[in-house]
Each structure stands twice: as C-alpha cells, then as structure tokens.
Amino acid sequence: MYRHILIASDGSVLAGKGLDAGLALASALQAKATLVTVSDPWQAVVAAEPSGLALGAELREQQGAEKLAQAQAIMDEARVRASRSGVALDTLYVPERLADEAILEAADRCGADLIVMASHGHRGLRKLLLGSQTQSVVNRGHLPVLVVR
C-alpha cells in the first residue's frame, strides 16, 4: 500500500498525535518514514537606519539559532518515538519556508506516497484568521494526506 510516509510536525502536542499515527501506520505497513519540521520565514520589522539594520541581523541570527534548536528537539523526540515503534525514520529540517510549500516539496524530494499531519480542525472565522497549513497541503498536493485530530 504505502511504502514511504512523510510525517509533518511542529512539535506541538497535536502534532505528536500525528507523529504517533504516522509511525503506527509505518510500522503496520513496514514502510519507511520521514519526519519534516519547518520554521517560518524571517519577518523583520526594523527601522531603516544603520543601527536598526545591525539589530535586525543580530535578531535574525539569534532567532535562526533558536529555531534550529527547536527543530533539533522535535527531530530527536521523533527518533525516540520511531525507535520505540521499530520504524526507520529519516528527519528533515527546512528553515525559513512556508510550511505547506516545504511539506509538499519534501514529500516529492523523498519520494513519499502519503503525508501524515495534524490539524486543529478550526472552522468559520477562526479558520480564516488563523489559516490552515493542513488545508493547503490537501488542496495543493497530489498525494493522499492523512489528517489527524
């Protein structure tokens, strides 16, 4: 059925449920799994003066290091869970990208045939205000997507 499952995670509790579901499915199908985690692009709000530009560069570097550390923690936890499940897991960190784009590109790049990700299931105005990376992956992608709530 599925031979390579891409599991998306932002490290949240809900994403952890998606990770567990993806790993359980990979284990049951004896499929390979890849975890992808993504950090949002840098958005600087800096005054247009030299001191502001220097501060912006410093903040960007600091934020990049923090995001890398967060991603490493997400990937480390995923490896522990995968090991417990007996699943071979590759990990991938994509910095400074929109999550939906990075997830779809990662799925293509690693040859995944299923994407597993969590969704809060927001509706109405709240969905419009918050957006939905999961909805975007479902709408824009060509692979099946297993949505975990």
C-alpha positions as CSV (number, residue, x, y, z in Angstrom):
1,M,0.0,0.0,0.0
2,Y,2.2,2.9,1.3
3,R,6.0,2.5,1.2
4,H,7.2,5.8,2.3
5,I,5.3,8.1,4.7
6,L,6.1,11.8,5.3
7,I,5.1,12.9,8.7
8,A,4.9,16.7,9.3
9,S,5.4,18.1,12.9
10,D,5.8,21.4,14.5
11,G,6.4,19.9,17.9
12,S,3.0,20.6,19.4
13,V,1.0,18.1,21.4
14,L,-1.4,17.7,18.5
15,A,1.4,17.2,16.0
16,G,2.7,14.5,18.4
17,K,-0.6,12.6,17.8
18,G,0.0,12.9,14.1
19,L,3.6,11.6,14.6
20,D,2.3,8.6,16.6
21,A,-0.4,7.8,14.0
22,G,2.2,8.1,11.2
23,L,4.6,5.8,13.0
24,A,1.9,3.3,13.8
25,L,0.9,3.1,10.2
26,A,4.5,2.9,9.0
27,S,5.1,0.0,11.5
28,A,2.0,-1.8,10.4
29,L,2.8,-1.5,6.7
30,Q,6.6,-1.9,7.2
31,A,7.0,1.4,5.5
32,K,9.9,3.9,5.7
33,A,9.1,7.2,7.3
34,T,10.5,10.7,7.1
35,L,9.7,13.4,9.6
36,V,9.8,17.0,8.3
37,T,9.7,20.1,10.5
38,V,9.7,23.6,9.2
39,S,10.4,27.1,10.5
40,D,8.6,30.2,9.2
41,P,10.5,32.7,7.1
42,W,12.2,35.6,8.9
43,Q,10.0,38.7,9.0
44,A,12.0,41.7,10.1
45,V,10.4,44.9,11.4
46,V,13.4,47.1,11.5
47,A,13.9,50.8,11.2
48,A,15.6,52.0,8.0
49,E,18.7,53.2,9.7
50,P,22.1,51.5,10.2
51,S,21.6,50.7,13.9
52,G,18.3,49.1,13.1
53,L,19.7,47.0,10.3
54,A,22.5,45.8,12.6
55,L,20.0,44.9,15.2
56,G,17.8,43.1,12.7
57,A,20.7,41.0,11.5
58,E,21.6,40.1,15.1
59,L,18.0,39.2,15.9
60,R,17.7,37.1,12.7
61,E,20.8,35.2,13.6
62,Q,19.6,34.6,17.2
63,Q,16.2,33.6,16.0
64,G,17.7,31.2,13.5
65,A,19.7,29.5,16.2
66,E,16.6,29.2,18.4
67,K,14.6,27.7,15.6
68,L,17.4,25.2,14.8
69,A,17.5,24.1,18.4
70,Q,13.7,23.7,18.4
71,A,13.8,21.7,15.2
72,Q,16.6,19.5,16.6
73,A,14.5,18.8,19.7
74,I,11.5,17.9,17.5
75,M,13.6,15.5,15.4
76,D,15.3,14.0,18.5
77,E,11.9,13.2,20.1
78,A,10.6,11.8,16.8
79,R,13.7,9.5,16.6
80,V,13.0,8.2,20.1
81,R,9.3,7.5,19.3
82,A,10.3,5.8,16.0
83,S,12.8,3.6,17.7
84,R,10.1,2.5,20.2
85,S,7.9,1.7,17.2
86,G,10.6,-0.2,15.3
87,V,10.3,2.3,12.4
88,A,13.3,3.5,10.3
89,L,12.9,7.3,10.4
90,D,14.8,10.0,8.5
91,T,14.4,13.6,9.6
92,L,14.5,16.8,7.7
93,Y,14.5,20.4,8.9
94,V,13.5,23.1,6.4
95,P,14.4,26.6,7.7
96,E,12.6,29.8,6.7
97,R,9.9,28.4,4.5
98,L,6.1,28.4,4.5
99,A,5.1,25.1,6.0
100,D,2.7,24.0,3.3
101,E,5.3,24.6,0.5
102,A,8.1,22.9,2.4
103,I,6.0,19.9,3.2
104,L,4.9,19.3,-0.4
105,E,8.4,19.8,-1.7
106,A,9.8,17.4,1.0
107,A,7.3,14.8,0.0
108,D,8.3,15.0,-3.6
109,R,12.0,15.1,-2.8
110,C,12.0,12.0,-0.6
111,G,9.5,10.0,-2.7
112,A,6.8,9.8,-0.2
113,D,3.5,8.3,-1.2
114,L,1.5,9.5,1.8
115,I,1.6,12.6,4.0
116,V,0.5,12.5,7.7
117,M,-0.1,15.7,9.6
118,A,-2.3,17.0,12.3
119,S,-5.0,19.7,12.1
120,H,-6.8,21.7,14.8
121,G,-9.9,21.5,12.7
122,H,-10.8,25.2,13.1
123,R,-13.9,26.3,11.2
124,G,-15.5,29.5,10.2
125,L,-13.9,32.9,11.0
126,R,-11.2,31.3,13.2
127,K,-10.0,29.2,10.3
128,L,-9.9,32.3,8.1
129,L,-8.0,34.3,10.6
130,L,-5.5,31.5,11.5
131,G,-5.2,29.9,8.1
132,S,-4.6,26.2,7.7
133,Q,-1.4,24.6,6.6
134,T,-3.1,21.3,6.5
135,Q,-5.9,22.5,4.3
136,S,-3.3,24.0,1.9
137,V,-1.4,20.7,1.7
138,V,-4.6,18.8,1.0
139,N,-5.7,21.3,-1.7
140,R,-2.4,21.9,-3.4
141,G,-0.7,18.5,-3.2
142,H,-1.1,15.4,-5.4
143,L,-0.5,12.8,-2.7
144,P,-3.0,11.4,-0.2
145,V,-3.0,13.2,3.2
146,L,-4.0,11.5,6.4
147,V,-5.2,14.3,8.8
148,V,-5.1,13.5,12.5
149,R,-7.1,15.5,15.0
